[in-house]
Amino acid sequence: MAEFDIIIRGGTVVDGTGAPARQADVGIRGGVIAELGTLQGDAEREIDADGLVVTPGFIDIHTHFDPQLCWDAHATPSIEHGITTVVTGNCSLSLAPIRDLAGAEKIVSMFGVIEDIKKRTFDEAVPFSWRSFPEYLDHIRRDLAINVGALIGHSALRLYVMGPASQERAANPEEIAEMCGIVEEAMAAGALGISSSYVDIDENGHPVPSQFADLDEKIALASAMAKSGRGIWQIVPYFPDMERELENIRELGEISLAAGVPCSLQPVLSSPTSPNAEEIMSALEAEQARGARVYGQVMPRCFDLNMRLSETSMLLFALPQWKAIMDLPVAARREQFADPGRRTSLVEEMKAAAGMSGALPFLTVGEVHSDANKPYVGRYLAEIAQEEGKEIGEVILDIANADELETEFQLKNVINADKAAVAKLIDHPLCHFGASDAGAHITQFCGTGDTTHLLEHYVRETGQLSLEHAVHRMTGEVARDWGLRDRGELKPGKAADIAIFDPAQVSVGGEEFVDDFPGEARRYVRRSSGYRAVMVNGELTYDDGNYTTARAGKVV
């Protein structure tokens, strides 16, 4: 009988602790790392890692793969980017608990608005055969190829206990006690923590249930979570208004101190007006100074967006007439956007665009389908409007209607465009790497691939981060702070979640708009290159550019 299941031989081991890289073999037995060093024993399989880097599998702490895991065990394209663990249930939304099918429909509606995952996809591929959070975990854990850390959504929890009142008022003591019991049950079944939101709105334009919770409720829930010995409280702050966001951070400090738990907010971004996010970082440092554990989440890429009038766009949410049409089926949208009687009011409304909608003039024209639109490719809408003597709304309508609403408009190099500033945020000890939003907003961008982009740009191309430090930020650090104690480092006894890649070749591809989602839905993906293999709990799950049939993922 072989001494090891697998030996990875001759690779450069970067162990996830931040320690210097070293040459070593890695022996794996029973899904865990058994030994590191110069190994003499034999194995059922050996992997030649000469010239390659061997690291712990990467951890993506902010995803919305909750529905996708019902039909895609790999949470594609995560694993091909070295990711072996994804955290789901962020932004106050999870698929459990649900009281009944009416409750499920409300969750689906919120996912459709907030995360851009359509009802037709849920109808085709998400069975809602569960009611409790443990039952949902049991459903997904049967066929996982990737590890999942599942957060309980605060909005889902309030909706379950309070029904419509969850979007009207704070909870009373009896309701809080019921919610705490559900949290304790979920944590015992393997949940990783709780997520909440200060900013999101539902399909009716109303604040999601978590926004109606008071501080007493939040502390009670966080304390119930902490009884398990672990747990993270994750939130999306009210980022449109800086003062309110800073108040959210101060409240996170109160929750952390009262319940003794770490808190995390997403996203912390570099913007043209605040490249170093000074106010946010100062607020995080102030909470640290008084003993609270409050972290920001950062992403390495430019926060680029694509807009198609045939899909969903957060750039139009603040424009009621545009959004009302965007909520219609595509055929009805085409009719409404082409209606001369609607044109004047739509154009007038866009003249006053503010907030995220204020970025519309900075869109460029991407993929087009009609010959008439080909001369516009790569040009800014503001430039076209000035040249043709039109308003921005007219330009969008004319170009999109010529393409049956399939034109791709692109917002690029505005948010997180200052790479030197972003590198400083990534390097800050109060920021965690991982504000990807992978699995959400799928018709507007692909969040998966940030891990590869970090290795490609910040490590290899610019040297802004060392390989050891970059790997530590994607593995050992978040595993420690998020309570994933059995993984994140290459050490004997730790789970054999492992990425093997060529540091000179690892690269993330451009976004591709593909038709591979249930319910005839489409999404953007980013593929990888340079990865030799990815292992999940000791089993090869991605091997020489191909996904395998291994199903070794766990709820962690």
C-alpha positions as CSV (number, residue, x, y, z in Angstrom):
1,M,0.0,0.0,0.0
2,A,1.4,3.4,-1.0
3,E,2.4,5.7,1.9
4,F,0.7,8.7,0.3
5,D,-2.4,9.2,-1.9
6,I,-0.6,12.0,-3.8
7,I,2.9,13.5,-3.7
8,I,3.5,16.9,-5.3
9,R,7.2,16.8,-6.1
10,G,9.8,19.6,-6.6
11,G,7.6,22.6,-6.4
12,T,8.2,26.0,-4.9
13,V,6.0,25.9,-1.8
14,V,4.4,29.2,-0.7
15,D,2.7,28.0,2.4
16,G,0.1,30.8,3.1
17,T,1.7,32.1,6.2
18,G,3.8,34.8,4.5
19,A,7.0,32.8,5.1
20,P,9.6,32.8,2.4
21,A,9.1,30.3,-0.5
22,R,11.0,27.1,-0.3
23,Q,11.5,24.0,-2.4
24,A,9.6,21.0,-1.0
25,D,7.5,18.0,-1.7
26,V,4.0,17.8,-0.4
27,G,2.5,14.5,0.7
28,I,-1.3,14.1,0.9
29,R,-3.2,11.4,2.7
30,G,-6.9,11.1,3.4
31,G,-7.6,14.6,2.1
32,V,-5.2,16.4,4.4
33,I,-1.6,17.4,4.2
34,A,0.5,14.6,5.8
35,E,4.1,15.8,5.3
36,L,6.2,18.5,3.7
37,G,9.9,18.2,2.8
38,T,12.0,15.8,0.8
39,L,9.8,12.8,0.7
40,Q,11.1,9.3,0.1
41,G,7.8,7.4,0.2
42,D,5.7,6.4,-2.7
43,A,2.2,7.5,-3.7
44,E,-0.7,6.4,-5.8
45,R,-0.1,9.4,-7.9
46,E,2.7,11.9,-8.3
47,I,2.5,15.4,-9.7
48,D,5.7,16.9,-11.1
49,A,5.7,20.6,-9.9
50,D,9.2,21.5,-11.0
51,G,9.2,25.1,-12.0
52,L,5.8,25.6,-10.5
53,V,4.4,27.3,-7.4
54,V,2.4,25.2,-4.9
55,T,0.1,27.2,-2.6
56,P,-3.0,26.7,-0.4
57,G,-6.2,27.0,-2.4
58,F,-7.5,30.6,-2.5
59,I,-10.5,31.7,-0.5
60,D,-13.1,34.0,-2.0
61,I,-14.9,35.6,0.9
62,H,-17.6,37.6,-1.0
63,T,-19.7,35.6,-3.5
64,H,-23.3,34.9,-4.4
65,F,-23.1,31.4,-5.7
66,D,-26.0,30.3,-3.4
67,P,-28.3,29.5,-6.4
68,Q,-25.6,28.4,-8.8
69,L,-24.4,25.6,-6.4
70,C,-27.8,23.9,-7.0
71,W,-26.7,23.0,-10.6
72,D,-23.0,23.8,-10.8
73,A,-20.9,21.9,-8.2
74,H,-17.7,23.8,-9.2
75,A,-19.1,27.3,-8.9
76,T,-17.5,27.9,-12.3
77,P,-15.2,29.5,-13.2
78,S,-13.9,29.7,-9.6
79,I,-11.8,26.6,-9.4
80,E,-9.7,27.3,-12.5
81,H,-8.6,30.5,-10.8
82,G,-7.1,28.6,-7.9
83,I,-10.2,29.1,-5.6
84,T,-11.1,26.2,-3.4
85,T,-13.4,27.9,-0.9
86,V,-16.2,30.4,-1.6
87,V,-18.3,32.2,1.0
88,T,-21.9,32.6,0.0
89,G,-24.9,34.3,1.5
90,N,-23.5,37.8,1.5
91,C,-25.4,41.1,1.4
92,S,-28.2,39.9,3.8
93,L,-29.4,37.3,1.2
94,S,-29.4,33.6,1.6
95,L,-31.7,30.9,0.2
96,A,-32.8,29.8,3.7
97,P,-34.5,29.8,5.9
98,I,-37.8,30.1,4.0
99,R,-41.3,29.7,5.6
100,D,-43.1,28.6,2.4
101,L,-43.0,29.0,-1.4
102,A,-44.3,32.6,-1.0
103,G,-41.2,33.3,1.1
104,A,-39.1,31.7,-1.6
105,E,-40.7,33.9,-4.2
106,K,-39.7,37.0,-2.2
107,I,-36.1,35.8,-1.9
108,V,-36.1,35.2,-5.6
109,S,-37.4,38.7,-6.3
110,M,-34.7,40.2,-4.1
111,F,-32.0,38.1,-5.8
112,G,-33.2,39.3,-9.1
113,V,-32.9,43.0,-8.3
114,I,-29.8,42.9,-6.0
115,E,-27.7,40.2,-7.5
116,D,-29.0,40.1,-11.2
117,I,-30.0,36.4,-11.1
118,K,-33.3,36.0,-12.9
119,K,-36.5,34.3,-11.8
120,R,-36.5,32.0,-14.8
121,T,-33.1,30.6,-13.7
122,F,-34.5,29.9,-10.2
123,D,-37.6,28.4,-11.7
124,E,-35.6,26.0,-13.8
125,A,-32.7,25.0,-11.5
126,V,-33.4,25.9,-7.8
127,P,-35.8,23.4,-6.2
128,F,-36.4,25.1,-2.8
129,S,-36.9,21.6,-1.4
130,W,-35.7,22.9,2.0
131,R,-37.1,25.2,4.6
132,S,-34.4,25.5,7.3
133,F,-30.8,26.6,6.9
134,P,-29.5,23.2,7.9
135,E,-31.7,21.6,5.2
136,Y,-30.3,23.9,2.6
137,L,-26.7,23.0,3.6
138,D,-27.6,19.3,3.4
139,H,-29.0,19.9,-0.1
140,I,-25.8,21.5,-1.5
141,R,-23.2,19.4,0.4
142,R,-24.3,16.2,-1.4
143,D,-22.5,17.2,-4.6
144,L,-20.0,19.9,-3.9
145,A,-16.7,20.1,-5.9
146,I,-15.7,23.3,-4.0
147,N,-15.8,24.2,-0.3
148,V,-18.6,26.5,0.8
149,G,-18.7,28.8,3.8
150,A,-22.3,29.8,4.1
151,L,-23.6,33.0,5.7
152,I,-27.1,33.3,7.0
153,G,-28.8,36.3,5.3
154,H,-30.2,38.8,7.8
155,S,-33.0,39.8,5.4
156,A,-33.9,36.1,4.9
157,L,-33.9,35.5,8.6
158,R,-36.2,38.5,9.4
159,L,-38.5,37.6,6.5
160,Y,-38.9,34.1,7.9
161,V,-39.7,35.2,11.4
162,M,-41.6,38.5,10.8
163,G,-43.1,38.2,7.3
164,P,-44.2,41.6,5.8
165,A,-43.5,43.3,9.1
166,S,-39.8,42.6,8.5
167,Q,-39.9,45.6,6.1
168,E,-41.8,47.9,8.4
169,R,-40.3,47.9,11.9
170,A,-37.7,46.7,14.4
171,A,-38.2,43.2,15.8
172,N,-39.7,42.7,19.3
173,P,-38.0,40.6,22.0
174,E,-40.0,37.5,21.1
175,E,-39.0,37.8,17.4
176,I,-35.4,38.4,18.3
177,A,-35.4,35.3,20.5
178,E,-36.8,33.2,17.6
179,M,-34.2,34.6,15.2
180,C,-31.4,33.8,17.7
181,G,-32.6,30.2,18.0
182,I,-32.5,29.9,14.2
183,V,-29.0,31.3,14.1
184,E,-27.7,28.9,16.8
185,E,-29.3,26.0,14.8
186,A,-27.6,27.1,11.6
187,M,-24.2,27.6,13.2
188,A,-24.4,24.1,14.7
189,A,-25.1,22.8,11.2
190,G,-22.0,24.5,9.8
191,A,-22.9,28.0,8.9
192,L,-20.0,30.5,8.9
193,G,-21.8,33.6,10.1
194,I,-24.4,36.3,9.3
195,S,-24.6,38.9,6.5
196,S,-26.6,42.1,6.6
197,S,-27.1,45.2,4.5
198,Y,-27.5,49.0,5.0
199,V,-28.1,49.9,1.4
200,D,-29.9,47.3,-0.7
201,I,-33.5,47.6,-2.0
202,D,-36.0,45.0,-3.1
203,E,-38.0,44.6,-6.3
204,N,-40.4,47.3,-5.2
205,G,-37.7,49.9,-4.4
206,H,-38.2,49.4,-0.7
207,P,-35.3,48.8,1.8
208,V,-34.5,45.1,2.4
209,P,-35.6,43.7,5.7
210,S,-32.2,44.0,7.4
211,Q,-32.4,47.8,7.1
212,F,-35.2,47.8,9.7
213,A,-33.2,46.1,12.4
214,D,-32.0,48.1,15.4
215,L,-28.7,47.7,17.1
216,D,-30.1,45.5,19.9
217,E,-31.3,43.0,17.4
218,K,-27.9,43.0,15.6
219,I,-26.0,42.5,18.8
220,A,-28.3,39.7,19.9
221,L,-27.9,37.8,16.6
222,A,-24.1,38.3,16.6
223,S,-24.0,37.0,20.2
224,A,-26.1,34.0,19.2
225,M,-23.7,33.3,16.4
226,A,-20.7,33.7,18.7
227,K,-21.9,30.8,20.9
228,S,-20.6,28.4,18.3
229,G,-17.0,29.6,18.9
230,R,-16.7,31.2,15.5
231,G,-18.6,33.5,13.1
232,I,-18.3,36.6,11.1
233,W,-20.8,39.5,10.7
234,Q,-20.6,40.8,7.1
235,I,-22.4,43.9,5.7
236,V,-22.8,46.2,2.8
237,P,-22.6,49.8,4.0
238,Y,-24.6,52.7,2.8
239,F,-21.9,53.7,0.3
240,P,-23.8,56.4,-1.6
241,D,-23.4,58.7,1.4
242,M,-20.0,58.9,3.2
243,E,-21.4,60.1,6.6
244,R,-23.9,57.2,6.7
245,E,-21.2,54.8,5.7
246,L,-19.0,56.0,8.5
247,E,-21.9,55.6,10.9
248,N,-22.3,52.0,9.7
249,I,-18.6,51.4,10.5
250,R,-19.0,52.8,14.0
251,E,-22.0,50.5,14.5
252,L,-19.9,47.5,13.3
253,G,-17.5,48.5,16.1
254,E,-20.3,48.3,18.6
255,I,-21.4,44.9,17.3
256,S,-17.8,43.6,17.4
257,L,-17.2,44.8,20.9
258,A,-20.5,43.6,22.3
259,A,-20.5,40.2,20.8
260,G,-16.8,39.6,20.5
261,V,-16.9,38.8,16.8
262,P,-15.1,40.1,13.7
263,C,-17.1,42.3,11.3
264,S,-16.5,42.8,7.6
265,L,-17.8,45.4,5.1
266,Q,-17.7,45.3,1.3
267,P,-16.5,47.1,-0.8
268,V,-13.6,49.5,0.0
269,L,-12.8,51.1,-3.4
270,S,-10.3,53.6,-4.8
271,S,-12.2,56.4,-6.6
272,P,-11.1,59.5,-8.5
273,T,-12.2,61.7,-5.5
274,S,-10.6,59.5,-2.9
275,P,-7.9,57.3,-4.3
276,N,-6.7,56.0,-1.0
277,A,-10.2,55.8,0.6
278,E,-8.8,57.9,3.5
279,E,-12.1,58.4,5.4
280,I,-13.0,54.7,5.3
281,M,-9.5,53.6,6.3
282,S,-9.4,56.2,9.1
283,A,-12.8,54.9,10.4
284,L,-11.5,51.3,10.4
285,E,-8.4,52.3,12.3
286,A,-10.5,54.2,14.8
287,E,-12.5,51.0,15.5
288,Q,-9.3,49.0,15.8
289,A,-8.0,51.6,18.3
290,R,-10.9,50.9,20.7
291,G,-10.5,47.2,20.4
292,A,-13.1,46.3,17.8
293,R,-12.3,43.9,14.9
294,V,-13.7,45.6,11.8
295,Y,-12.3,44.8,8.4
296,G,-12.9,46.2,4.9
297,Q,-12.9,44.0,1.7
298,V,-10.9,45.1,-1.4
299,M,-10.8,43.9,-4.9
300,P,-7.8,44.2,-7.2
301,R,-9.5,44.9,-10.5
302,C,-11.0,48.1,-11.9
303,F,-14.7,48.0,-11.0
304,D,-15.8,47.9,-14.6
305,L,-19.4,47.4,-15.6
306,N,-21.2,46.4,-18.8
307,M,-24.7,47.6,-19.7
308,R,-27.1,46.0,-22.1
309,L,-30.7,47.2,-22.3
310,S,-31.7,43.5,-22.9
311,E,-30.4,42.5,-19.5
312,T,-30.1,44.3,-16.1
313,S,-28.1,47.4,-15.2
314,M,-27.5,49.0,-11.8
315,L,-26.6,52.2,-13.7
316,L,-30.3,52.7,-14.4
317,F,-31.8,51.8,-11.0
318,A,-32.0,55.5,-10.0
319,L,-33.9,56.5,-13.1
320,P,-37.6,55.4,-12.5
321,Q,-38.8,55.5,-16.1
322,W,-35.8,53.6,-17.4
323,K,-35.9,51.1,-14.6
324,A,-39.7,50.5,-15.1
325,I,-39.0,49.6,-18.7
326,M,-36.0,47.5,-17.8
327,D,-38.3,45.4,-15.5
328,L,-40.4,44.4,-18.5
329,P,-39.8,41.2,-20.6
330,V,-37.3,41.9,-23.4
331,A,-40.0,42.0,-26.2
332,A,-41.9,44.7,-24.2
333,R,-38.7,46.6,-23.5
334,R,-37.9,46.8,-27.2
335,E,-41.4,48.2,-27.9
336,Q,-41.2,50.7,-25.1
337,F,-37.6,51.9,-25.8
338,A,-38.5,52.3,-29.5
339,D,-41.8,54.2,-28.8
340,P,-41.4,57.8,-30.0
341,G,-44.0,58.8,-27.4
342,R,-41.7,57.7,-24.6
343,R,-38.5,59.2,-26.0
344,T,-38.8,62.8,-24.8
345,S,-39.5,61.9,-21.1
346,L,-36.8,59.2,-21.1
347,V,-34.2,61.6,-22.4
348,E,-35.3,64.3,-20.0
349,E,-35.0,62.0,-17.0
350,M,-31.5,60.9,-18.0
351,K,-30.4,64.6,-18.2
352,A,-30.7,64.7,-14.4
353,A,-28.9,61.5,-13.8
354,A,-26.9,61.4,-10.5
355,G,-25.1,58.9,-8.3
356,M,-24.2,55.7,-10.2
357,S,-26.3,56.9,-13.2
358,G,-24.1,60.0,-13.4
359,A,-21.5,57.7,-14.9
360,L,-23.5,57.1,-18.1
361,P,-21.7,59.7,-20.3
362,F,-18.5,57.9,-19.5
363,L,-19.7,54.6,-21.1
364,T,-18.0,53.5,-24.3
365,V,-19.6,51.4,-27.0
366,G,-18.4,47.7,-26.9
367,E,-19.9,44.9,-28.8
368,V,-22.4,45.9,-31.5
369,H,-24.6,43.9,-33.9
370,S,-25.7,46.3,-36.7
371,D,-23.5,47.7,-39.4
372,A,-24.8,51.2,-38.5
373,N,-23.3,50.9,-35.0
374,K,-19.8,49.7,-36.0
375,P,-18.3,53.2,-36.3
376,Y,-19.2,53.8,-32.7
377,V,-17.2,50.9,-31.2
378,G,-14.7,52.1,-28.6
379,R,-16.1,55.7,-28.5
380,Y,-17.5,57.5,-25.4
381,L,-21.2,58.3,-25.4
382,A,-20.4,61.9,-24.4
383,E,-18.2,62.2,-27.4
384,I,-20.9,60.8,-29.7
385,A,-23.5,63.1,-28.2
386,Q,-21.4,66.2,-28.7
387,E,-20.5,65.3,-32.3
388,E,-24.1,64.5,-33.2
389,G,-25.8,67.3,-31.2
390,K,-27.7,64.8,-29.0
391,E,-28.4,64.2,-25.4
392,I,-26.9,61.1,-23.8
393,G,-30.3,59.4,-23.6
394,E,-30.9,59.9,-27.3
395,V,-27.5,58.3,-28.1
396,I,-28.2,55.3,-25.9
397,L,-31.7,54.8,-27.4
398,D,-30.6,55.2,-31.0
399,I,-27.6,52.8,-30.7
400,A,-29.4,50.2,-28.6
401,N,-32.6,50.2,-30.7
402,A,-30.4,49.6,-33.8
403,D,-29.1,46.4,-32.1
404,E,-32.5,45.2,-30.8
405,L,-31.2,46.3,-27.3
406,E,-28.2,43.9,-27.5
407,T,-25.5,46.6,-27.7
408,E,-22.8,46.3,-25.0
409,F,-22.0,49.6,-23.3
410,Q,-18.9,49.6,-21.2
411,L,-17.8,51.6,-18.1
412,K,-14.0,51.2,-17.7
413,N,-11.1,52.6,-15.7
414,V,-13.1,54.8,-13.4
415,I,-13.4,53.0,-10.0
416,N,-10.2,51.2,-8.7
417,A,-8.3,52.5,-11.7
418,D,-5.4,53.9,-9.7
419,K,-3.5,50.7,-9.4
420,A,-0.8,52.1,-7.0
421,A,-3.6,53.2,-4.6
422,V,-5.4,49.9,-4.9
423,A,-2.1,48.1,-4.1
424,K,-1.9,50.1,-0.9
425,L,-5.5,49.1,0.0
426,I,-4.7,45.4,-0.7
427,D,-1.7,45.7,1.5
428,H,-3.5,47.4,4.5
429,P,-3.8,45.1,7.5
430,L,-7.4,46.1,8.1
431,C,-8.5,45.1,4.5
432,H,-9.2,41.6,3.5
433,F,-8.7,40.5,-0.1
434,G,-12.0,39.4,-1.6
435,A,-14.7,41.9,-2.5
436,S,-15.3,40.0,-5.8
437,D,-19.1,39.6,-5.9
438,A,-18.6,36.5,-7.9
439,G,-21.8,34.8,-9.0
440,A,-23.7,38.1,-8.9
441,H,-24.4,40.8,-11.4
442,I,-23.6,38.2,-14.0
443,T,-24.9,40.2,-17.0
444,Q,-22.8,43.2,-16.0
445,F,-19.4,41.8,-15.0
446,C,-17.6,38.6,-13.9
447,G,-16.2,38.8,-10.3
448,T,-14.3,35.6,-10.5
449,G,-10.7,35.9,-11.6
450,D,-9.5,38.5,-9.1
451,T,-7.1,35.9,-7.5
452,T,-5.4,35.4,-10.9
453,H,-5.4,39.1,-11.6
454,L,-3.6,39.7,-8.3
455,L,-0.9,37.2,-9.2
456,E,-0.6,38.5,-12.8
457,H,-0.6,42.2,-12.3
458,Y,0.4,43.1,-8.7
459,V,3.0,40.3,-8.3
460,R,4.5,39.5,-11.7
461,E,4.0,42.6,-13.8
462,T,4.5,45.4,-11.3
463,G,6.1,43.7,-8.2
464,Q,3.8,45.8,-5.9
465,L,3.3,42.7,-3.8
466,S,5.6,39.8,-3.1
467,L,4.3,36.4,-4.1
468,E,4.4,35.2,-0.4
469,H,2.5,38.2,0.8
470,A,-0.1,38.0,-2.0
471,V,-0.7,34.3,-1.3
472,H,-1.0,35.0,2.5
473,R,-3.7,37.6,1.8
474,M,-5.7,35.1,-0.3
475,T,-5.3,32.1,2.0
476,G,-3.9,32.0,5.6
477,E,-5.0,35.5,6.6
478,V,-8.7,35.2,5.6
479,A,-8.8,31.6,6.9
480,R,-7.7,32.8,10.3
481,D,-9.9,35.9,10.5
482,W,-13.0,34.2,9.0
483,G,-12.8,31.1,11.2
484,L,-11.7,28.5,8.6
485,R,-9.3,27.0,11.0
486,D,-8.6,23.7,9.2
487,R,-7.4,25.2,5.9
488,G,-5.6,28.2,4.4
489,E,-2.0,27.0,5.0
490,L,0.2,24.2,3.7
491,K,0.9,22.5,7.0
492,P,0.5,18.9,8.2
493,G,-3.0,18.3,9.4
494,K,-4.5,21.1,7.3
495,A,-7.0,20.3,4.5
496,A,-5.3,19.6,1.2
497,D,-6.8,22.5,-0.7
498,I,-4.0,23.3,-3.1
499,A,-3.3,25.4,-6.2
500,I,-0.3,24.6,-8.5
501,F,0.5,27.2,-11.1
502,D,3.3,28.6,-13.3
503,P,4.1,32.1,-11.9
504,A,5.4,33.2,-15.3
505,Q,2.3,32.2,-17.2
506,V,-0.7,32.6,-14.8
507,S,-3.1,35.0,-16.4
508,V,-6.8,36.0,-16.4
509,G,-8.6,36.3,-19.8
510,G,-10.9,39.0,-20.8
511,E,-14.6,38.9,-20.1
512,E,-16.7,36.6,-22.4
513,F,-20.5,36.9,-22.6
514,V,-21.7,33.3,-22.7
515,D,-25.0,31.5,-22.8
516,D,-24.6,28.7,-20.3
517,F,-27.0,29.5,-17.4
518,P,-30.4,27.7,-16.8
519,G,-33.5,29.5,-17.8
520,E,-31.9,30.8,-21.1
521,A,-29.9,33.3,-19.1
522,R,-26.5,34.6,-20.0
523,R,-23.5,35.8,-18.0
524,Y,-19.9,37.1,-18.2
525,V,-17.0,34.8,-17.4
526,R,-13.3,35.2,-17.2
527,R,-11.1,32.1,-18.0
528,S,-7.7,31.4,-16.6
529,S,-4.4,30.1,-17.9
530,G,-1.2,29.0,-16.2
531,Y,-2.8,26.7,-13.6
532,R,-1.4,23.1,-13.6
533,A,-3.8,21.7,-11.1
534,V,-6.2,22.6,-8.3
535,M,-7.0,20.2,-5.5
536,V,-10.0,20.3,-3.1
537,N,-9.6,18.3,0.1
538,G,-6.9,16.2,-1.5
539,E,-8.7,15.4,-4.8
540,L,-7.7,16.7,-8.2
541,T,-10.6,18.9,-9.2
542,Y,-9.0,20.9,-12.0
543,D,-6.3,19.1,-14.0
544,D,-4.3,20.5,-17.0
545,G,-7.1,22.8,-18.1
546,N,-10.1,20.5,-17.4
547,Y,-12.5,20.1,-14.6
548,T,-12.7,16.6,-13.2
549,T,-15.5,14.5,-11.8
550,A,-14.2,14.8,-8.2
551,R,-16.7,15.9,-5.6
552,A,-14.7,16.5,-2.5
553,G,-16.0,19.9,-1.5
554,K,-17.3,20.4,2.0
555,V,-19.4,22.9,3.9
556,V,-16.7,24.6,6.0
